[in-house]
Amino acid sequence: MYPKKTHWTVEITPELHGREVVVAGWVWELRDLGKIKFLVLRDREGFVQITLKAGRTPVQIFKTFSELGREDVVVVRGVVEASKIAKRGVEIFPLELWVLNKAKPLPLDIWSEAADLATRLRWRSVDLKRPRNLAVFSLASRILKEMRNALDEERFVEVFTPKIIVTSTEGGAELFPVLYFERVAYLSQSPQLYKEQLTASLERVFEIGPAYRAEKHNTDYHLNEFISVDAEAAFMDYNDIMNILEKMMRRVVAVVSEEGGRLAEVGITPAVTELQKIPRVEYDEAIDKLRQLGYAVNWGDDLSVEMQKALMKFYGPVYFIVNFPAMLRPFYTKRREGDRSESYDLIINGIEIASGATRIHRRDELEEEMKRRGLDPRLFESHLAVFDYGMPPHAGFGLGFNRLVAALLNLDNVRHATLYPRDRYRVEP
């Protein structure tokens, strides 16, 4: 029986010199120099060198070494020694070595960047062994934890809303139908209406979960299933929510900066490593700046990724665009100054990461806005009824988590920030 892991590879440091440890992971590299042999062991956190030396290492371990292959699963019990030669200044001399499973030759090369994205996604579970992916998804977990902590400190309550619904949240967005016993239902594209309803009881709520959009996009920035971070708060407006988002993003960027060394080792240069005040750019001003740059853009147009990247010249890699034309926003967005709305987008590295607004909280105004958009209020009666019983003023945001990670880390495709992407052409693995 093999012993339990006592240390991650990153925890094996020269300060542990002379200590006995147990590490577990996969064979990344094997080097045979005759009387001295090296096994580089990989786990989620990194690598450590296992050194076999004739006259010191048990003979059985030499025999086992000769039978090892890349990606075999191993456990090593050994003694840590500081070293001026080893890459990390430390190595382990093994006392025992267990092989828990043998690996066949891999269907793609995880030791280089040779494989294209389609091949990587076809063999995604294997591709995820790549150190670059381990760095991305380990950091993604830290980012998500930081976001959750930031909202918790603002006294938001985490909730979970239904993902099987009977009508569109956005009004007009394409939905995935599902057979729900004797009727047709749909996969939710947003928890928007539920989180608004919950402000009438829990006041401040957030949800982190999957969302589904049946839009036939095939771009580097769109997925049909993605992780959405949504928040809604009573007695707040869109400026209050932007303040919360700004504080959250500062914490997230700080976490990215802390991981700068590991990211550099795998060839990732983050788009943002320091964040202070996030500019709030009027939509009208953004249109004027784009015209100065030669873009043929009219008031009322939505902005493309190319345009948003161009605006970085004026505002840096992180900025808000605020006060969009009302007709560019969903029906539940509160209007201001006639054709404008109390709304915003958060742009990072040219990509729209989050969108939000002050919401309409009076039933008559909401019904009027629905009719203006060609929507039938009767289809939303179960939602509208909540507005009859004390709906507070409220505001919130929806944030695409996969996009956030891709934008922050300068990844050229959101699929690189998604474990198992679902897009128009991919529904497995």
KEKE-355958 format. One record per residue (C-alpha): x, y, z; residue in one letter. Coordinates in pm, whole numbers, plus 32768, in hexadecimal, padded with zeros to 4 digits. Layout:
! KEKE-355958
((X, Y, Z), "A")
...
END
This chain:
! KEKE-355958
((8000, 8000, 8000), "M")
((808D, 8151, 7F9D), "Y")
((8098, 8274, 8095), "P")
((7FC7, 83B0, 807B), "K")
((8051, 84E9, 7FD8), "K")
((80E8, 85D7, 80D7), "T")
((815C, 86F4, 7FF5), "H")
((810A, 8797, 7EAA), "W")
((8235, 87CB, 7DC5), "T")
((822C, 8943, 7E00), "V")
((825B, 8902, 7F74), "E")
((83A4, 8847, 7F3F), "I")
((84A1, 8959, 7F8B), "T")
((860D, 8963, 8001), "P")
((8589, 89B3, 815D), "E")
((850E, 884A, 8174), "L")
((8676, 87C7, 8154), "H")
((8692, 8679, 8209), "G")
((8519, 864A, 822F), "R")
((8467, 8511, 81BC), "E")
((833E, 8559, 80D8), "V")
((8244, 84A5, 7FFA), "V")
((81EE, 853A, 7EA7), "V")
((80F9, 84B6, 7DA5), "A")
((80B4, 8507, 7C3C), "G")
((8117, 84B0, 7AD8), "W")
((8262, 846A, 7A2E), "V")
((82AD, 85A0, 795F), "W")
((8411, 8553, 78F5), "E")
((8512, 843C, 7916), "L")
((868C, 846D, 78ED), "R")
((8787, 834E, 7901), "D")
((88F4, 83B3, 7931), "L")
((896C, 8259, 7997), "G")
((89B8, 8252, 7B0B), "K")
((88D7, 837B, 7B45), "I")
((8775, 8396, 7AC6), "K")
((866A, 84A4, 7AE0), "F")
((84F0, 848E, 7AF0), "L")
((8434, 85D6, 7AD6), "V")
((82E8, 85AE, 7B89), "L")
((81C2, 8691, 7B34), "R")
((8091, 86DE, 7C02), "D")
((7F8F, 87F4, 7BE7), "R")
((8075, 88F4, 7C84), "E")
((81B6, 88B7, 7BC1), "G")
((82E6, 87D3, 7BB1), "F")
((83EB, 8739, 7C93), "V")
((8526, 8678, 7C3B), "Q")
((8551, 8516, 7CC2), "I")
((86C2, 84B0, 7CB8), "T")
((8735, 8345, 7CB0), "L")
((88A4, 830F, 7D05), "K")
((8963, 81C6, 7CF6), "A")
((89D3, 8159, 7E4F), "G")
((88CD, 822C, 7EFB), "R")
((8781, 81DA, 7E55), "T")
((86EF, 807D, 7E93), "P")
((872E, 7F90, 7D6E), "V")
((85B9, 7F45, 7D48), "Q")
((8574, 80B2, 7CF9), "I")
((8674, 80A6, 7BDD), "F")
((85BB, 7F78, 7B51), "K")
((846C, 802A, 7B6C), "T")
((8500, 8160, 7AC7), "F")
((8564, 8091, 7994), "S")
((83F6, 8030, 7964), "E")
((8363, 818D, 7989), "L")
((82C3, 8257, 7873), "G")
((8247, 83BC, 7857), "R")
((8100, 8400, 790E), "E")
((8114, 82C5, 79E0), "D")
((8072, 8308, 7B32), "V")
((816D, 82EE, 7C4E), "V")
((819A, 8326, 7DC3), "V")
((82F4, 836D, 7E4E), "V")
((8369, 8366, 7FB6), "R")
((84BA, 8407, 7FDF), "G")
((85A2, 84FE, 8088), "V")
((85B9, 866A, 801C), "V")
((870F, 8700, 7FD6), "E")
((876D, 8861, 7F7A), "A")
((8832, 886C, 7E36), "S")
((88F1, 8973, 7D74), "K")
((88C9, 88A7, 7C36), "I")
((8756, 884C, 7C37), "A")
((8678, 8940, 7B7B), "K")
((85AF, 89AE, 7CAB), "R")
((86D3, 8992, 7D9B), "G")
((8646, 8857, 7E33), "V")
((861F, 86E3, 7DE6), "E")
((859A, 85A8, 7E87), "I")
((8665, 846B, 7EB4), "F")
((8569, 834C, 7EAE), "P")
((854A, 823E, 7FB6), "L")
((8419, 8197, 7F18), "E")
((8366, 81B9, 7DCC), "L")
((820A, 8136, 7D78), "W")
((8175, 8128, 7C1A), "V")
((7FFC, 8148, 7C40), "L")
((7FA4, 8142, 7ACF), "N")
((804E, 812D, 797D), "K")
((8000, 8223, 7866), "A")
((7FE3, 81CE, 76F6), "K")
((808C, 82BB, 75FE), "P")
((7FC1, 83FE, 7604), "L")
((7EEC, 845B, 74D4), "P")
((7F85, 85B8, 74CF), "L")
((80CA, 865D, 7539), "D")
((809B, 870E, 7687), "I")
((820F, 875F, 769D), "W")
((81FB, 8865, 7589), "S")
((8100, 8954, 74EC), "E")
((80F1, 8890, 73A5), "A")
((7F86, 8818, 73B3), "A")
((7E76, 88FC, 7327), "D")
((7D46, 8962, 73F5), "L")
((7C56, 886E, 734F), "A")
((7D3C, 8748, 739F), "T")
((7D6B, 87C0, 7502), "R")
((7BF6, 87DB, 753C), "L")
((7BBA, 8683, 74A4), "R")
((7CA6, 85F0, 75AA), "W")
((7C56, 86F3, 76B4), "R")
((7C91, 861A, 77E7), "S")
((7DF0, 85D3, 7767), "V")
((7E2F, 8739, 76F9), "D")
((7DD9, 87B5, 7857), "L")
((7F19, 8710, 78D5), "K")
((7FDC, 8820, 7820), "R")
((8089, 890B, 791B), "P")
((7FEF, 8A3A, 786E), "R")
((7E91, 89B2, 78A9), "N")
((7EE2, 8957, 7A10), "L")
((7F4F, 8ABD, 7A4D), "A")
((7E18, 8B50, 79A4), "V")
((7D15, 8A7E, 7A57), "F")
((7DC0, 8A88, 7BAB), "S")
((7DC1, 8C03, 7B8F), "L")
((7C58, 8C02, 7B17), "A")
((7BF7, 8B54, 7C59), "S")
((7CAB, 8C5E, 7D25), "R")
((7C00, 8D73, 7C61), "I")
((7AAB, 8CDB, 7C9D), "L")
((7AF1, 8CBC, 7E10), "K")
((7B5C, 8E2A, 7E1D), "E")
((7A1D, 8E97, 7D6D), "M")
((7947, 8DCD, 7E59), "R")
((79FC, 8E5F, 7F87), "N")
((79D5, 8FC1, 7F01), "A")
((785C, 8F99, 7EE1), "L")
((7845, 8EED, 8032), "D")
((78F1, 9017, 80D5), "E")
((77E9, 90FA, 8038), "E")
((76E5, 901D, 80E6), "R")
((7660, 8F76, 7FAD), "F")
((75B7, 8E24, 7FDD), "V")
((7615, 8D0C, 7EED), "E")
((74E4, 8C6F, 7E46), "V")
((7493, 8B65, 7D42), "F")
((7378, 8BA4, 7C4E), "T")
((72C8, 8AB5, 7B5B), "P")
((7373, 8A5F, 7A13), "K")
((7234, 89D2, 797A), "I")
((7145, 8AEC, 7923), "I")
((7007, 8B27, 785B), "V")
((7057, 8C72, 77AF), "T")
((7178, 8D4A, 773C), "S")
((722B, 8E20, 783D), "T")
((72A9, 8F1B, 7740), "E")
((7178, 8F22, 765F), "G")
((71CC, 8EA0, 7505), "G")
((7314, 8DEB, 754D), "A")
((732B, 8C90, 74B4), "E")
((72FF, 8B7D, 75B4), "L")
((734E, 8A0A, 75C3), "F")
((7205, 8949, 75E3), "P")
((71F0, 881B, 76C9), "V")
((70D9, 871D, 76EF), "L")
((7057, 8750, 7850), "Y")
((6F66, 8630, 7887), "F")
((6E2E, 8688, 77B6), "E")
((6E9A, 87E7, 7758), "R")
((6FB6, 88A5, 76B5), "V")
((7097, 8974, 7795), "A")
((71E3, 8A24, 7759), "Y")
((7342, 8A39, 77E8), "L")
((7373, 8B85, 7898), "S")
((7451, 8C88, 77EE), "Q")
((7460, 8D5D, 792A), "S")
((73E1, 8D63, 7A91), "P")
((737C, 8ECE, 7A57), "Q")
((720A, 8EC3, 7AAC), "L")
((723B, 8DE1, 7BDA), "Y")
((7352, 8EB4, 7C6F), "K")
((727C, 8FED, 7C44), "E")
((715D, 8F43, 7CFA), "Q")
((7247, 8EDD, 7E13), "L")
((72A3, 9047, 7E5C), "T")
((7143, 9067, 7EEE), "A")
((71A6, 8F74, 8002), "S")
((731C, 8F2D, 801D), "L")
((7378, 908E, 7FA0), "E")
((74D6, 9038, 7F22), "R")
((750B, 8EF4, 7E64), "V")
((7608, 8E57, 7D7E), "F")
((7620, 8D16, 7CBA), "E")
((7741, 8C63, 7C11), "I")
((76C9, 8B5A, 7B21), "G")
((7699, 8AE8, 79B9), "P")
((75CF, 8BA9, 78B8), "A")
((7563, 8B3E, 775C), "Y")
((7534, 8C05, 761B), "R")
((74C4, 8B65, 74D4), "A")
((7560, 8C76, 7401), "E")
((7616, 8BFA, 72CA), "K")
((7758, 8CB3, 7310), "H")
((78A4, 8C20, 72A6), "N")
((799D, 8D1C, 732E), "T")
((7AC6, 8D1B, 741A), "D")
((79F1, 8DC4, 7528), "Y")
((78A8, 8D03, 752C), "H")
((783A, 8BBB, 75C9), "L")
((76E1, 8B1C, 75D3), "N")
((7719, 8AA5, 7738), "E")
((77E1, 8B83, 7820), "F")
((7810, 8BD8, 798E), "I")
((775C, 8D15, 79EF), "S")
((7796, 8DE5, 7B28), "V")
((7658, 8EA8, 7B70), "D")
((7606, 8F9C, 7C87), "A")
((74DE, 9077, 7CDE), "E")
((74AE, 9169, 7DFF), "A")
((7384, 9224, 7E8D), "A")
((739F, 9398, 7ED7), "F")
((74C3, 93C3, 7DE7), "M")
((74EB, 945F, 7C90), "D")
((75DF, 9415, 7B79), "Y")
((76EB, 94F7, 7C0A), "N")
((76E0, 9435, 7D51), "D")
((7706, 92ED, 7C94), "I")
((7828, 9374, 7BC6), "M")
((78D2, 93D4, 7D0D), "N")
((78AF, 926C, 7D85), "I")
((792B, 91E2, 7C38), "L")
((7A55, 92CC, 7C44), "E")
((7ABB, 9256, 7D9F), "K")
((7A8D, 90EE, 7D31), "M")
((7B64, 911D, 7BFB), "M")
((7C7C, 91BA, 7CC7), "R")
((7C83, 9082, 7DA0), "R")
((7C79, 8F9D, 7C71), "V")
((7D97, 9055, 7BC5), "V")
((7E64, 903F, 7D05), "A")
((7E3A, 8EC4, 7D01), "V")
((7EA8, 8EB8, 7B94), "V")
((7FD9, 8F89, 7BEB), "S")
((8035, 8E9C, 7D08), "E")
((803C, 8D7C, 7C0E), "E")
((8117, 8E3F, 7B19), "G")
((8245, 8D5D, 7B48), "G")
((818D, 8C1A, 7AFC), "R")
((80D9, 8CBB, 79D5), "L")
((8224, 8D33, 7944), "A")
((82B0, 8BD2, 7957), "E")
((819A, 8B56, 7872), "V")
((81AD, 8C7C, 7781), "G")
((8085, 8D48, 77FB), "I")
((809D, 8EC2, 781A), "T")
((7F65, 8F4D, 78C6), "P")
((7EB5, 9075, 7827), "A")
((7E94, 911F, 797C), "V")
((7F79, 9101, 7AAB), "T")
((7F1A, 923F, 7B63), "E")
((7DCC, 92EF, 7B83), "L")
((7D6A, 9431, 7C2F), "Q")
((7C40, 9502, 7BBF), "K")
((7B76, 947A, 7A9A), "I")
((7B11, 958F, 79A3), "P")
((799C, 95BB, 7965), "R")
((7970, 9621, 77FB), "V")
((7829, 96AE, 7779), "E")
((77A3, 95ED, 764E), "Y")
((778C, 9736, 758F), "D")
((78FC, 977E, 75D8), "E")
((795F, 9621, 7565), "A")
((78AA, 965B, 741A), "I")
((7961, 97A6, 73EB), "D")
((7AB4, 9707, 7434), "K")
((7A71, 95EF, 733B), "L")
((7A15, 96EB, 7230), "R")
((7B5E, 979C, 7274), "Q")
((7C0A, 9651, 7230), "L")
((7B56, 9630, 70E4), "G")
((7A42, 953A, 713E), "Y")
((78F4, 9566, 708A), "A")
((781D, 9546, 71C0), "V")
((76CE, 95E6, 720C), "N")
((7620, 9639, 7350), "W")
((7551, 9507, 73A6), "G")
((764A, 940C, 7319), "D")
((76D2, 92F8, 73F3), "D")
((784D, 92F5, 740E), "L")
((791E, 91DD, 737C), "S")
((7A47, 9137, 7425), "V")
((7B29, 91ED, 732F), "E")
((7A95, 933C, 7399), "M")
((7AB3, 92EA, 750A), "Q")
((7C1F, 928C, 74D9), "K")
((7C56, 93D4, 741F), "A")
((7BCB, 9497, 7549), "L")
((7CE1, 9407, 7622), "M")
((7DBD, 9510, 7580), "K")
((7CFE, 9616, 7648), "F")
((7C8F, 955E, 7782), "Y")
((7D82, 9440, 77BE), "G")
((7D36, 92C9, 77D1), "P")
((7C16, 92E7, 78CD), "V")
((7AF5, 93DC, 78B1), "Y")
((797C, 93FF, 78CF), "F")
((789C, 947F, 77BA), "I")
((7767, 951D, 7858), "V")
((7611, 95A7, 77FB), "N")
((75CA, 94DC, 76C2), "F")
((74A0, 9525, 75DF), "P")
((7374, 9482, 7685), "A")
((731D, 93AD, 7558), "M")
((7472, 9302, 7568), "L")
((7422, 927D, 76C2), "R")
((7328, 9179, 7742), "P")
((71C2, 91DF, 778B), "F")
((71F2, 91E7, 7905), "Y")
((72FA, 92FD, 78F2), "T")
((729C, 944C, 798B), "K")
((7298, 9573, 789B), "R")
((733E, 96C4, 78D6), "R")
((7334, 9801, 780A), "E")
((723F, 9782, 7709), "G")
((72EA, 968D, 761E), "D")
((740A, 9637, 7708), "R")
((7419, 953B, 7822), "S")
((74BF, 950E, 7975), "E")
((759D, 93FA, 78EF), "S")
((7708, 9395, 78C2), "Y")
((77F7, 9296, 7832), "D")
((7942, 9238, 78D2), "L")
((7A4E, 9212, 77C6), "I")
((7B95, 915B, 7809), "I")
((7C9A, 9136, 76F9), "N")
((7B96, 919C, 75F7), "G")
((7A9B, 9090, 765F), "I")
((7949, 90D2, 7701), "E")
((7968, 9019, 784A), "I")
((783B, 9092, 790C), "A")
((76FC, 914E, 78C3), "S")
((7609, 91E9, 79B6), "G")
((7518, 92FE, 7A08), "A")
((741F, 9396, 7AF3), "T")
((72DE, 92D0, 7AC0), "R")
((7177, 9342, 7A9C), "I")
((70C9, 92F7, 7BE7), "H")
((6F66, 9370, 7BA0), "R")
((6E77, 9284, 7AF0), "R")
((6DCC, 9386, 7A13), "D")
((6F1A, 9408, 798F), "E")
((6F95, 92A5, 7952), "L")
((6E5C, 9246, 7890), "E")
((6E79, 9384, 77C1), "E")
((6FE2, 9330, 776B), "E")
((6F80, 91CE, 770B), "M")
((6E76, 924A, 761D), "K")
((6F6B, 9344, 7589), "R")
((704D, 9219, 7534), "R")
((6F30, 914D, 74A0), "G")
((6F1E, 9062, 75CB), "L")
((6DD7, 8FE0, 765A), "D")
((6DC8, 902A, 77D3), "P")
((6CDA, 8F04, 77FE), "R")
((6DFC, 8E17, 77B7), "L")
((6EB3, 8EAA, 78E4), "F")
((6D8D, 8EB1, 79D5), "E")
((6E30, 8DD4, 7ADB), "S")
((6F56, 8EC7, 7AE2), "H")
((6E85, 9004, 7AD0), "L")
((6DA7, 8F93, 7BF0), "A")
((6ED1, 8FB1, 7CDD), "V")
((6ED9, 9127, 7C92), "F")
((6D81, 914D, 7D34), "D")
((6E03, 90F9, 7E8F), "Y")
((6F1B, 91EA, 7EE0), "G")
((7032, 91D8, 7DDF), "M")
((7151, 92BA, 7E4E), "P")
((722C, 9388, 7D67), "P")
((734B, 92A4, 7CFE), "H")
((7476, 927B, 7C19), "A")
((756A, 916B, 7BBB), "G")
((7656, 90C8, 7AC5), "F")
((7694, 8F8D, 79FF), "G")
((77FE, 8F2A, 79C1), "L")
((788B, 8E1E, 78DA), "G")
((798D, 8D68, 79AC), "F")
((7A37, 8CAE, 788E), "N")
((7A5C, 8DF5, 77D0), "R")
((7AEA, 8E9F, 7903), "L")
((7BFF, 8D9C, 7926), "V")
((7C4C, 8DA2, 77B1), "A")
((7C59, 8F1F, 77A6), "A")
((7D30, 8F46, 78DE), "L")
((7E2B, 8E41, 786C), "L")
((7E3D, 8EBA, 7703), "N")
((7DBC, 8D6D, 7680), "L")
((7D53, 8D87, 7514), "D")
((7C22, 8CA7, 7537), "N")
((7B26, 8C7D, 7650), "V")
((7B3C, 8B05, 761F), "R")
((7C98, 8B11, 76B8), "H")
((7BEC, 8B85, 77F9), "A")
((7ADD, 8A79, 77F2), "T")
((7B14, 8915, 7868), "L")
((7A24, 886E, 7774), "Y")
((79A0, 8976, 7680), "P")
((7845, 8962, 75E9), "R")
((781C, 8A23, 74A8), "D")
((7753, 8A05, 7368), "R")
((7824, 88E1, 72E9), "Y")
((7899, 883C, 742A), "R")
((77C9, 8772, 751D), "V")
((78D3, 8677, 758A), "E")
((79AA, 8616, 763B), "P")
END
